[in-house]
Amino acid sequence: MATATSTPTTDRLSSYNPATGEVVGTVAVHTPAEVDAAVARARVAAQAWGALSFEARGEELTAFRKAIAAHADELAELLHRENGKPELEAYVEVMMALGHVQHAAARAESAMAPKKVSAGMLANFRATISYHPLGVVGVIGPWNYPLYTPMGSIAYALAAGNAVVFKPSELTPLVAVKLAEIAAKTFALPNLLQVVTGAGATGAALAKSAVNKIAFTGSAGTGKRVMMAAAERLTPVLLELGGKDPMIVADDADLEKAAEACVYGALTNAGQACISVERVYVADAVHDRFVDEVVKQVRALKVGGDDGDLGAMTSTAQVAIVKDHLEDAIAKGAKVLTGGPGAISGNYIQPTVLTEVDHRMKVMSDETFGPVIPIKRVDSLDEAVKLANDSTYGLGSTVFAGKAARSIAARLRAGMTSVNSVMGFAGIPSLPFGGIGDSGFGRIHGDEGIREFTRVKSTAEQVMSIPMNMMSFRQPKDMTKRLKGMIKQLYGDGVIAKAGDLFRRLR
Ligand code: NAD
């Protein structure tokens, strides 16, 4: 059974299509007892799964990947109907999720390979670092990328040898239930990937449960609550939170390409991406031309319909936030070049371009999470970098520039930067993904994303005896004197390169 069902639950949760308001389906609201039961079942699965070889797990994960690919149409259809995103974007999401299943399975063995490290002063030791599965990982996911985002934790946690209990967003639970069904049919072990459904209370129960790690993706506010709940058992947490990603356009950038990247980066998924371009800083010399190009490209986009460029916003609550940010910006002097609060109809928002913006405005400081492009003119690249770094968030960032591109990128306080492209880091599975500050901590994707779901073990093995054994009370009478000499030789002026040389001298 894919979903937690140990104690029958009477409550149901409806998932709505934000484009039409129709009910797409209903799911159970799992109670804390049901969540605990799912974690207990996962514990059994984890013991068997963690004991398998990398090769055996790799084969199972390959079968899982193929099964997901075989159900791509159903998953994309659910993504389209539950989240509101256009069909094309739904398929892009399925494809990117598959890329991570493949990558995590392929990389697990080398990412977790034991490492021999220098034993330093204890030259007669063999020092090894090894990586082991944690056990059960709880994954709590958001609604904006209901498959791709949690898969960044699920695939890597499974590949590292853990079982997973996944709590999807209450706005998009059906995609997750489908994924769990696919898992249940594919994996030889039962309960390796289970889904528990419900709203915040179900997520809170998972955060408080006996999982060995919580991987949370969502807002900073909820992230703090998850961390507090996990603190009860000292359960480690990985937090993938929101962002206010800046884009910098220098005067020697390819303006057409920069505008194209800006429009896509700000408006894909109707701007509901944690790594959306949320604010743009453009060099004075090219500002007007860049703005004209952005407005031209934005006006050519189609909003709504199965084949639209932008779909419906996933929730009316998110529409209200975007409207509030636009009204706040306009009240403080922003200029609307296209779109605007008057161009909001139900859950559809016409993409909006703003100029004359500044950091007093919510649209430049808080996560808007909607199809809005606020563009600010800057006098220098130093000013652009200063403003880009003026945020409590630090997730993604984008630089379009000529010769200074790399040096600008290096100065940005962010977990990830795309240079002369947008969101490039999210499409490269070997690059770790995550943020700093209010954007959270820990990493998914890449080898770091695999090791994030492991415990690190250090082993020190004495391979030969030497005359001086520091880990003993049996020391020569003049040991204190010798130690004084050692301190000077090893760490003072009389530096000796190798501990072995020192031992020979002190013999
Ligand atoms: P949210 O914080 O409202 O909810 C996220 C999940 O937490 C949902 O499953 C929800 O049911 C659950 N939840 C709510 N209260 C809880 C509690 N007290 N304890 C445990 N779980 C609880 O976020 P959202 O609105 O679903 O997602 C949008 C946010 O996610 C944005 O801020 C976005 O930037 C961020 N996000 C970040 C990344 C990333 O990788 N950094 C990716 C996608 C989205």
Residues whose N, C-alpha, C, O or C-beta is under 5 A from the ligand:
A	BS01	NAD	I140 G141 P142 W143 T149 K167 P168 S169 E170 G198 A199 G200 G203 A204 A207 T217 G218 S219 T222 R225 V226 E240 L241 G242 G243 A273 C274 S439
